[in-house]
Each structure stands twice: as C-alpha cells, then as structure tokens.
Amino acid sequence: MPITQLDLARRLRSARKACHITQAKAAKALGVSRSAVFQMETGQRGVSGLELHQLAQHSQSGADTIVSV
C-alpha cells in the first residue's frame, strides 16, 4: 500500500517533535517559512525529495524511516 501525502505529513511532524525541533528551526534549516513547514506537516503542501532529505538529517531520522510503510 503506497504512503499518502497525509501519512507522510504525520510522519514528518512526529519525527520533528521526537527530536524536539520547533517548526521555526525546521523552517530555517530548509530555507522556507514556518507556515510552509506547517503546511507540509498537515498535508497542504508537498515535500520535495531534497526537503525530505534535509528534514531527515535534522531530525536524525533517515528518510527511509519517515517514508517506510
């Protein structure tokens, strides 16, 4: 079963929170606004492969952990 955008959004938020990273810090690391991070975490905005990679590095989770089914 493929991962949905909403599933990915929930996993991104969970990984960020598990590492005690604020949306503001995640936004700064990605070079986007805090509202863009909010949109990613609620499924309102897609996440590029590069953004996923950067988020995984900052949350100390591998990208494969975030997207694995």
Wavefront OBJ file of the C-alpha trace (Angstrom):
o trace
v 0.000 0.000 0.000
v 1.565 3.340 -1.006
v 2.114 6.092 1.516
v -0.303 9.010 1.196
v 0.601 12.669 1.466
v -1.274 12.830 4.776
v 0.667 9.814 6.119
v 3.934 11.482 5.141
v 2.808 14.737 6.747
v 2.061 12.973 10.039
v 5.401 11.176 9.981
v 7.293 14.395 9.321
v 5.618 16.071 12.284
v 6.234 13.068 14.512
v 9.939 12.895 13.580
v 10.392 16.636 14.161
v 8.666 16.545 17.537
v 10.562 13.417 18.654
v 13.797 15.374 18.221
v 12.425 18.469 19.960
v 12.849 20.638 16.865
v 10.478 23.573 16.506
v 8.747 24.402 13.248
v 10.794 27.616 13.201
v 14.095 25.694 13.421
v 12.972 23.240 10.747
v 11.951 26.146 8.525
v 15.316 27.826 8.947
v 17.150 24.605 8.086
v 15.053 24.216 4.923
v 15.128 27.870 3.932
v 11.334 28.137 3.972
v 8.797 29.887 6.179
v 7.381 28.346 9.343
v 3.987 28.334 7.656
v 5.473 26.205 4.836
v 6.591 23.639 7.438
v 3.093 23.733 8.958
v 1.625 23.116 5.503
v 3.991 20.169 4.944
v 3.007 18.676 8.291
v -0.715 18.999 7.596
v -0.584 17.663 4.046
v -1.482 21.016 2.489
v 1.877 21.228 0.699
v 4.002 18.572 -0.907
v 7.544 17.827 0.204
v 10.354 17.625 -2.336
v 12.965 14.904 -2.173
v 15.583 17.461 -1.159
v 13.357 18.812 1.634
v 12.686 15.280 2.851
v 16.419 14.573 2.897
v 17.161 17.788 4.808
v 14.378 17.155 7.318
v 15.610 13.621 7.889
v 19.139 14.899 8.555
v 17.961 17.491 11.059
v 15.596 15.104 12.820
v 18.270 12.401 12.933
v 15.855 10.012 11.226
v 16.659 8.503 7.909
v 14.359 9.470 5.052
v 13.595 5.768 4.614
v 12.347 5.656 8.229
v 9.969 8.527 7.587
v 8.537 7.108 4.360
v 8.660 3.373 5.116
v 5.321 1.625 5.131
l 1 2 3 4 5 6 7 8 9 10 11 12 13 14 15 16 17 18 19 20 21 22 23 24 25 26 27 28 29 30 31 32 33 34 35 36 37 38 39 40 41 42 43 44 45 46 47 48 49 50 51 52 53 54 55 56 57 58 59 60 61 62 63 64 65 66 67 68 69
